[in-house]
Amino acid sequence: MDDVSTRLDALRRPRLLIRAARHALRDYDRGKLLRRLLATDRPPAPDRALDRLMDQEDALESARREGDAAYSVSRHIEVLVALIGEARLRRQGAA
C-alpha cells in the first residue's frame, strides 16, 4: 500500500463533514473543482491530485482543531469532495 492510500485510510473526520462531502459528491466536477483547489489549468492525474489534496486537507484539519479564525468549513468540504472523487477515480483506474 502506498503513502496516499495509507493516509486516506487513516483519515478520521467529524461525521458531519464527511456526510456533507458525500452529499456534495453528486455534483463533483473534477475539472472545475481541481482547477480552483490546485490552481492549475488542467487537472493532474488522480495520484498527483490526491497527494496535493491530502496536504491541503491536513492543513485544514489542523486549522479546524486549533480553532483558527481563518478556517473555512466550506473549503474543507470542497477538499474532502475532491479527495473522495479522486480516490474513486484512482480505484477505477487500478481495477
DRENDO-1510 file (C-alpha; in Angstrom, 1 decimal, always signed):
<recs>
REC; n; res; u; v; w
REC; 1; MET; +0.0; +0.0; +0.0 .
REC; 2; ASP; +1.4; +3.4; -0.9 .
REC; 3; ASP; +1.6; +6.5; +1.2 .
REC; 4; VAL; -1.5; +8.1; -0.3 .
REC; 5; SER; -3.6; +5.0; +0.4 .
REC; 6; THR; -2.3; +4.8; +3.9 .
REC; 7; ARG; -3.1; +8.5; +4.5 .
REC; 8; LEU; -6.6; +8.1; +3.1 .
REC; 9; ASP; -7.3; +5.0; +5.2 .
REC; 10; ALA; -6.2; +6.9; +8.3 .
REC; 11; LEU; -8.5; +9.9; +7.8 .
REC; 12; ARG; -10.9; +10.3; +10.8 .
REC; 13; ARG; -13.0; +13.4; +10.5 .
REC; 14; PRO; -16.3; +14.5; +12.1 .
REC; 15; ARG; -19.3; +12.7; +10.7 .
REC; 16; LEU; -21.0; +15.9; +9.6 .
REC; 17; LEU; -18.0; +16.9; +7.4 .
REC; 18; ILE; -18.0; +13.5; +5.7 .
REC; 19; ARG; -21.7; +13.5; +5.3 .
REC; 20; ALA; -21.6; +16.9; +3.7 .
REC; 21; ALA; -18.8; +15.9; +1.4 .
REC; 22; ARG; -20.6; +12.7; +0.3 .
REC; 23; HIS; -23.7; +14.7; -0.4 .
REC; 24; ALA; -21.9; +17.2; -2.5 .
REC; 25; LEU; -20.1; +14.4; -4.4 .
REC; 26; ARG; -23.1; +14.0; -6.6 .
REC; 27; ASP; -22.2; +17.3; -8.3 .
REC; 28; TYR; -18.4; +16.7; -8.4 .
REC; 29; ASP; -17.0; +18.4; -11.4 .
REC; 30; ARG; -13.4; +17.3; -11.5 .
REC; 31; GLY; -12.1; +19.9; -14.0 .
REC; 32; LYS; -13.8; +22.8; -12.3 .
REC; 33; LEU; -13.0; +22.0; -8.7 .
REC; 34; LEU; -9.5; +20.8; -9.1 .
REC; 35; ARG; -8.6; +23.8; -11.2 .
REC; 36; ARG; -9.7; +26.0; -8.3 .
REC; 37; LEU; -8.3; +24.0; -5.5 .
REC; 38; LEU; -5.0; +23.2; -7.1 .
REC; 39; ALA; -4.6; +26.4; -9.1 .
REC; 40; THR; -3.9; +24.6; -12.3 .
REC; 41; ASP; -5.1; +24.8; -15.9 .
REC; 42; ARG; -5.7; +21.1; -16.3 .
REC; 43; PRO; -6.4; +18.6; -13.5 .
REC; 44; PRO; -3.4; +16.3; -12.8 .
REC; 45; ALA; -3.7; +12.5; -12.7 .
REC; 46; PRO; -5.6; +11.2; -9.7 .
REC; 47; ASP; -2.4; +10.1; -7.8 .
REC; 48; ARG; -0.8; +13.6; -8.1 .
REC; 49; ALA; -4.1; +15.3; -7.3 .
REC; 50; LEU; -4.6; +13.1; -4.2 .
REC; 51; ASP; -1.1; +13.9; -2.9 .
REC; 52; ARG; -1.7; +17.7; -3.2 .
REC; 53; LEU; -5.2; +17.5; -1.8 .
REC; 54; MET; -4.1; +15.5; +1.2 .
REC; 55; ASP; -1.6; +18.2; +2.0 .
REC; 56; GLN; -4.4; +20.8; +1.8 .
REC; 57; GLU; -6.7; +18.7; +3.9 .
REC; 58; ASP; -4.0; +18.2; +6.6 .
REC; 59; ALA; -3.6; +22.0; +6.9 .
REC; 60; LEU; -7.4; +22.5; +7.0 .
REC; 61; GLU; -7.8; +19.8; +9.7 .
REC; 62; SER; -5.1; +21.4; +11.8 .
REC; 63; ALA; -6.8; +24.8; +11.5 .
REC; 64; ARG; -10.1; +23.2; +12.4 .
REC; 65; ARG; -8.7; +21.5; +15.5 .
REC; 66; GLU; -6.8; +24.7; +16.6 .
REC; 67; GLY; -9.9; +26.9; +16.2 .
REC; 68; ASP; -8.1; +29.1; +13.7 .
REC; 69; ALA; -10.3; +32.0; +12.8 .
REC; 70; ALA; -9.2; +31.7; +9.1 .
REC; 71; TYR; -10.6; +28.1; +9.0 .
REC; 72; SER; -13.2; +27.6; +6.2 .
REC; 73; VAL; -15.6; +24.7; +6.7 .
REC; 74; SER; -16.8; +25.1; +3.1 .
REC; 75; ARG; -13.2; +24.9; +1.8 .
REC; 76; HIS; -12.7; +21.8; +3.9 .
REC; 77; ILE; -15.8; +20.2; +2.5 .
REC; 78; GLU; -14.7; +21.0; -1.1 .
REC; 79; VAL; -11.3; +19.4; -0.4 .
REC; 80; LEU; -12.9; +16.3; +1.0 .
REC; 81; VAL; -15.2; +16.1; -2.0 .
REC; 82; ALA; -12.2; +16.2; -4.3 .
REC; 83; LEU; -10.4; +13.6; -2.2 .
REC; 84; ILE; -13.3; +11.2; -2.3 .
REC; 85; GLY; -13.8; +11.8; -6.0 .
REC; 86; GLU; -10.1; +11.3; -6.9 .
REC; 87; ALA; -9.8; +8.2; -4.7 .
REC; 88; ARG; -12.7; +6.7; -6.6 .
REC; 89; LEU; -11.1; +7.5; -9.9 .
REC; 90; ARG; -7.8; +6.0; -8.7 .
REC; 91; ARG; -9.6; +2.8; -7.6 .
REC; 92; GLN; -11.4; +2.6; -11.0 .
REC; 93; GLY; -8.1; +3.0; -12.8 .
REC; 94; ALA; -6.5; +0.3; -10.7 .
REC; 95; ALA; -9.3; -2.2; -11.4 .
</recs>
